């Protein structure tokens, strides 16, 4: 049975040191992206607002942690688009443009590189596991200079069932041929936490963007 080891409201130097307590018995660390290593939810929502014009849509809090496939039915009428594919094409194009205009320091957590450096320096292997689109995930990680830390990046393209299904995390585990007890997940959203709980892997709930 897996466990929620803790939740973190901040990510200061002392918190990074404290994480040694939870990672010392682990070999593989799996990170969610949006809301965990990057504060990219506002970028996604800004693009959706623009595509929907002045039409009413759910709040960012209501769609927090949801995949584009889950969000689309909630905004379909406001969008006025005929298909999910059309929405994704327009959203990805606009989001990539917005990413290029954004300061990486305003997207990534100010101490996230220090955390990733600390983990990799100890020989731990890292995976990035996200519900975001492949076309956006890779440019976003490159822009924020974080892609190099992850041995494998799993997006919606690589799985048949996304979060809250545990498949993305189990795929990361299988990539490393790892035992559940050797792995640890960092997650922030209810959807991602449900995936972590179902995976059988220990997890940490991240709240450090709330604590900024």
matplotlib code that plots the C-alpha trace (Angstrom):
import matplotlib.pyplot as plt

x = [0.0, 1.5, 1.6, 1.3, 4.7, 4.1, 3.0, 5.3, 4.0, 7.4, 10.6, 13.4, 17.0, 15.9, 13.0, 15.4, 17.5, 14.4, 13.5, 16.6, 14.6, 12.0, 14.2, 17.2, 15.5, 14.4, 16.1, 13.5, 11.6, 8.6, 7.5, 4.3, 4.8, 2.0, 1.7, 4.6, 7.8, 6.2, 3.5, 2.2, -1.5, -2.0, -0.5, -2.9, -5.9, -4.8, -4.8, -8.2, -9.7, -8.4, -9.8, -13.2, -13.4, -15.9, -17.9, -18.2, -16.0, -15.2, -12.6, -8.9, -9.6, -12.4, -10.2, -7.0, -5.0, -7.4, -6.2, -7.1, -9.4, -11.3, -11.4, -12.7, -16.3, -16.6, -15.7, -16.9, -19.9, -17.8, -15.2, -17.5, -15.1, -16.3, -13.7, -11.2, -8.4, -9.1, -9.0, -5.7, -4.1, -5.1, -4.3, -0.9, 0.1, -0.9, 0.6, 4.0, 4.0, 3.2, 5.9, 8.5, 7.5, 7.6, 10.4, 11.4, 11.8, 8.1, 7.2, 9.5, 9.7, 12.7, 14.3, 13.2, 16.6, 18.3, 16.0, 16.6, 20.3, 20.3, 18.4, 20.5, 23.7, 22.8, 22.4, 18.6, 16.9, 14.1, 11.0, 8.6, 5.0, 2.4, -1.1, -0.1, 0.3, 3.6, 3.8, 3.7, 5.6, 8.9, 9.2, 8.1, 10.8, 13.4, 12.4, 12.7, 16.0, 14.7, 14.5, 18.0, 17.2, 14.7, 15.7, 12.1, 9.3, 5.8, 3.0, -0.6, 0.9, 2.7, -0.3, -3.8, -5.3, -4.1, -4.4, -6.3, -5.6, -2.3, -1.0, 1.4, 3.2, 3.2, 4.8, 7.6, 8.1, 8.2, 10.8, 13.2, 12.2, 11.7, 9.8, 7.1, 9.0, 12.0, 9.9, 8.5, 6.0, 5.7, 2.1, -0.1, -3.6, -6.5, -6.4, -2.7, -2.9, -5.6, -3.3, -0.5, -2.7, -3.8, -0.3, 0.9, 3.8, 4.6, 3.9, 4.4, 1.8, 3.3, 1.8, 4.9, 3.4, 0.7, 3.3, 5.1]
y = [0.0, 3.3, 6.4, 10.1, 10.9, 14.6, 17.9, 20.8, 24.4, 25.9, 25.0, 26.7, 25.4, 23.8, 22.1, 20.7, 19.3, 17.8, 16.0, 13.8, 12.2, 11.0, 10.2, 8.5, 5.0, 5.8, 5.5, 7.0, 10.3, 11.1, 14.8, 16.2, 19.4, 22.0, 23.3, 21.1, 22.2, 25.0, 27.6, 27.1, 26.8, 30.6, 30.4, 27.6, 29.5, 32.8, 31.1, 29.4, 32.8, 34.4, 31.6, 31.9, 35.6, 37.3, 34.1, 32.7, 29.7, 27.8, 29.4, 28.4, 26.8, 24.7, 23.3, 23.0, 19.9, 18.8, 17.6, 19.5, 16.6, 17.1, 20.9, 20.9, 19.7, 22.4, 25.2, 23.8, 26.1, 29.2, 28.2, 27.7, 25.1, 21.9, 19.5, 18.8, 18.6, 22.1, 23.4, 21.7, 23.0, 26.6, 26.3, 24.7, 27.3, 30.2, 28.7, 28.1, 31.7, 32.9, 30.7, 32.3, 35.7, 34.7, 35.0, 31.5, 32.8, 33.7, 30.1, 27.7, 27.7, 29.7, 26.8, 23.9, 23.7, 23.5, 20.6, 18.7, 19.3, 17.9, 14.8, 14.0, 14.7, 11.8, 9.5, 9.5, 9.0, 11.5, 11.2, 14.0, 12.7, 15.2, 15.3, 18.2, 17.9, 16.7, 19.8, 22.1, 20.1, 19.9, 23.6, 24.6, 22.5, 23.7, 27.3, 26.9, 25.0, 21.9, 19.3, 18.0, 16.7, 14.1, 10.7, 10.2, 12.6, 11.1, 13.3, 12.6, 11.3, 8.3, 6.9, 5.5, 6.6, 9.8, 10.9, 10.2, 6.8, 5.5, 4.5, 7.4, 6.7, 3.0, 3.6, 5.6, 2.8, 0.2, 2.4, 2.0, -1.6, -0.4, -1.7, 0.5, 1.0, 2.4, 5.2, 8.5, 10.9, 14.7, 15.9, 18.9, 18.6, 16.4, 14.6, 13.9, 12.8, 10.3, 8.9, 8.7, 7.0, 4.4, 3.6, 2.0, 4.4, 6.7, 10.3, 13.9, 16.6, 19.8, 23.1, 25.3, 27.6, 28.4, 29.3, 31.8]
z = [0.0, -1.0, 1.3, 1.2, 2.8, 3.4, 1.8, 1.2, 1.4, 0.6, -1.2, 0.6, 1.1, 4.4, 2.6, 0.0, 2.8, 4.4, 1.2, 1.8, 4.5, 2.0, -0.9, 0.7, 0.2, -3.3, -6.7, -9.1, -8.7, -10.9, -11.2, -12.5, -14.5, -14.3, -10.7, -9.5, -11.2, -13.3, -12.6, -16.1, -15.3, -15.8, -19.2, -20.3, -18.9, -20.5, -23.9, -23.3, -22.3, -25.5, -27.6, -25.9, -26.3, -24.0, -23.4, -19.9, -19.1, -15.9, -13.6, -13.5, -10.1, -11.5, -14.3, -12.2, -13.1, -15.9, -19.3, -22.5, -23.3, -20.0, -20.4, -23.9, -23.2, -20.5, -22.9, -26.2, -26.5, -25.6, -28.1, -31.0, -32.5, -34.2, -32.8, -30.0, -32.7, -33.9, -30.3, -29.6, -32.7, -32.0, -28.3, -28.8, -31.4, -29.1, -26.0, -27.7, -28.8, -25.3, -23.7, -26.0, -24.8, -21.1, -18.6, -17.4, -13.9, -13.9, -14.9, -13.0, -9.3, -8.2, -6.4, -8.6, -10.4, -7.1, -6.1, -9.4, -9.1, -5.6, -6.6, -9.7, -7.8, -5.5, -8.5, -8.5, -11.9, -12.8, -15.0, -16.0, -16.1, -17.3, -18.7, -21.0, -24.8, -26.2, -28.5, -25.5, -22.9, -24.7, -25.7, -22.2, -20.5, -22.9, -22.4, -18.6, -18.9, -17.1, -19.8, -19.3, -15.8, -16.9, -18.4, -19.7, -20.4, -20.5, -22.0, -23.1, -26.4, -24.8, -22.9, -23.7, -20.4, -18.8, -15.2, -12.9, -14.4, -13.0, -16.4, -16.9, -13.6, -14.1, -17.5, -15.9, -13.4, -16.2, -18.1, -15.2, -14.5, -10.9, -7.9, -6.5, -3.2, -5.2, -6.7, -5.4, -7.0, -6.6, -7.4, -6.8, -8.4, -7.2, -10.6, -10.3, -6.7, -7.6, -10.2, -7.7, -5.1, -7.7, -8.8, -5.6, -5.4, -2.5, -3.2, -1.9, -2.3, -3.6, -2.5, -2.8, -5.5, -3.0, -0.4, -2.6]

ax = plt.figure().add_subplot(projection="3d")
ax.plot(x, y, z, "-o")
ax.set_aspect("equal")
plt.show()
